[in-house]
Amino acid sequence: MSMPPAPSRPKHIAAPIRDIRQWAPNLWSIKIDKPEGFVFTPGHYVRLGIAAAPGHADGAIVWRAYSIVSAPAEPTLEFLITLIPDGAFTGVLTTLQPGGSILLEPAALGFFLAEQLSPGEHLWMLATGTGLGPYIAMLRQPTSLAAYRRLVLVHSVRHTHELAYAEELAQHAEASQGRLHYLPIVTRESDASHLHGRIPQLLAENTLQSLVQLPLDPSVSRVMVCGNPDFTADMRQWLNQQSFLPCRRGMAGSMLFENYW
């Protein structure tokens, strides 16, 4: 007697929106219900879909990839999203409210996982803008970074009000009793409370290393990089010059980049 075929996984799910938080006019966090049985590791991303607005391929679904901000044990999936005026995806997103829904592909994707790195003592987590997202998930599940003696999170934005999750990150740093250093950077404002300058430049000048009193050395340091393409290209070049090795499929390295951007 033949067995009945296994039920096929749906191509996408309509996930209810539970909460929307506006950090800045162009920066939102959105929480949706996590589907039953959905499994992911901090650092994974998913694809979200919205029916296109008129003028953008009428009737089509527009898909975008976003890193998961929430920890696996949370009942919701959270995402940090930059809003692009009149964008095919985020232009429609601005019209949605809690109680509405958004499409979700029911599989977590990606290789931006701390376990991809070879063993080391210190982990540097470098981000621009919404590239902060996967690091929040990792910090919310401490076991994902338990192998490291010291952690450094560097987050660069243009304006102070774009420093999403700053209060939560400061609390993580305080609770860590010196294990985690949180270094926010603002590039287009001048005030005494924040660092200024681009991350690659501040590293090349040894400014960040001096602040946390840690070397950025491939013999003991591991580096994760998530952000805009210009930033990641500059970081790749600089880290190559410092003899960091990339992670490749089946081979651990000392530097890891998120590539879905």
N, C-alpha and C positions, 0 to 999 in steps of 0.2 A: 504494500500500500504506500503510495507516494505521499510525502509530507507536503502540506500546503506551503506555498511560498511565504517567506518572511515579509511582513508589512514593510513597504518602502518608506524611507524617511521623506517627509515633505520638503520641497525645495525651499520654502520659506514659511515663517510663522508670523502672524499678526500679534505683536507683543504690546500689551497695554502700557501706556506711559504713566508712571507713578509720581514723578516729580521732575520739575525743571528749575534749575538755579541759574540766575544771570549774574556772572562775576563782573562783566563789563558789557558795554553795548554789543560788542562783537564776540563775546565768549560766554558759552553756556555749558552747564553740566546737565545731562539728562539721565534719568533712571527709568528703566523698563523692568517689567516682571521677568524673572529668569525662568525659562521653560523647565518643566519637570525633566530631570535626567540630564540637564545641560552641564557639561564638565569642561573645565579649562584650567590652565596653569597661569599664574601671574606673569604677564608679558605677552600673552596671546591677544589677538585681535579678532574681530568679527566684521561682517559686512551688514550694514543697515540699508534699507531700501525705502524710498518714498515715491509715490506716483508723481511723475513730472508735471510741473506747472505748464499751462498753455504757452506755446512758443518754444518749449524744450521737448521735442520729440513727443508730441501729444500721445497720451495713453501708455507711454513706456514707464518702466520703473527705473529710477536712478539709484545706483548702488554706490556706497562709499565705505571704505575700511576705517575702523576706529579701534584703538586699543581699549581694552577693558580696564577701567579704573578700580572697580570693586574687587574685593577678595572672594575666593571661591565659596566661602561659607555664607556670604550675604545672600538675601532672598531676591535681590535685584541685580541687574547689570547696569553699570554706570559708565558714562562716556563723557569726555571733555572735547567740546566741539567749537571750532572757530566758525563764526557766521560770515559768509561771503554775500554781500548785497546782490540780490538778483541771481544768486547761484542756483543751479538746477536742483540741488539737494537742499542746501541750507536756506535758500529763499523760501521754500515750502515749509521747512522745519519751523520757521518763525511763526507760522500760523497755527501750529499744533499746541495743544494744552493738555495738562494732566487729565486722564480719562479718555483721551484719544489713543491711537495706536500707531506703531511704526513697524515696518517689516524687518525681520531678522532671519538671516541664514543660520540654520541650527547647528553650525559646526565652528569651533574655535580654530584659528589658523595661526601660523607663524612659528619662527624659531628664535624670537627675541627673549630667550629664557636664560636665567642665571646659570642653570645647569649646563648650558652649552660651553661655558668658559672652563678653562683648566683651573685647578686649585690655586688659590692665591690668598694673601693676607688682607688686602684692602680692595674694596670695590668702589670705583668712581662711577657715578650715574650722572651723565651729562644730558641736558635737555634744553631745547628752545620751545617756547609756546606750548602747544598741546602735546608735545613730545614728553611732557611730564607724566602723562597718564599711566603708562605701565609701571613706573616706579612707585606710584601711590598704591597700586595693587600689591606690589612686592612688600612694601612696608606694612600694609594692613595684614599680611600673612607673614609674620616674622620668620617662620621656619624656612621660607624660600631663600633667605639671605643668612641663615644661621652659620654658614661655613666661614663667614668673614669676620675678622677681628675688628675692623674699622670700616665705616661706610661714609661716603661723601656724596651728597646730592647737590648738584649745581643746576639752577633753573634760571634761564635768561629770557626776559620779555622786554618789550619796548617801553611800556608804561607800568607804573606801580600797581594800578588797579587790575592789571592782567596777571598778577601773581596769585593764581588760583591755588586753593588749598594751603595757603601760607600759614594760617593758624594751625591747621592739622599737622603740617610738617614741623613747625616749631615745637608742638607738643610731642611729636615722635622724638625729636632731637633731645628735648629736656628729659623725657622718660628713659632715654638710652644711656644717660649718665656719661656722656662723652664718646660713646661708640659711633653715633651718627652726627655728622656735620651737615647742616643745611645752609647753602650759600645762594641766596637770591641775588640776581643781577638785573639792573634796569639800564637799558641802553640809550634812552632818549629823554631822560630826566636827570637833573643834577640835585642830589640831596645827600646829606651826610649819613643817612640810615641804610643806604644800599651800595653795593659795588657797582661800578660802571665799566663798560668795555665789552668786547666780544670774548667769548670763552676761549677760542684758540689763542688769542693774543694774551689773555691773562695767564694761561698755562705756559706759553712760551716765555713770558716774563717771570715765571715762577711765583706769581702773586697768589694764586689759589693754594698752591702747595705750602707756601709760607704761612698762610692763614690757619690752615688745619694742622700744620707741622707734620705733614706726611709727604713722602716722595711719590712721584708718579713714575715708577720704575717697573719695567716688564718682569723683573725677577720676583716682585712681591705684589704688584698692582694689577688689577683687572679693570677694564673700562667698558661701559655700555654707553652707546650714543644714540639718541633719538631726537629728531628735529627736522628743520627744513633742509632741503638739498644742499644749499650753499654751505651751511654749517657742517653737515656731515661730510661733505667733500673736503673742507678745510681740516676737519678733525682727522679724517683718514690719512691725509697727507702728513700732518704733523705726527700722528702716532706711528706711522710707517717710519718716519725719520728717527723716532725714539726706539725702534726695533720691536714694537708690539706686533704680534702675529694675529691675523684674522682667524675667526672660527669658520671652518668649512664643514660640509656635511661629512660626518664620521670622524672629524678631527677637531679637538678642542683647541682654542687659542687664547690670547690675552686681551683681545678687543672684539666687541660685538656690536653690529649696527642693525637698527631696524630699517628694513628696505621697502616696506609697502607704500611709503609716503608718495 
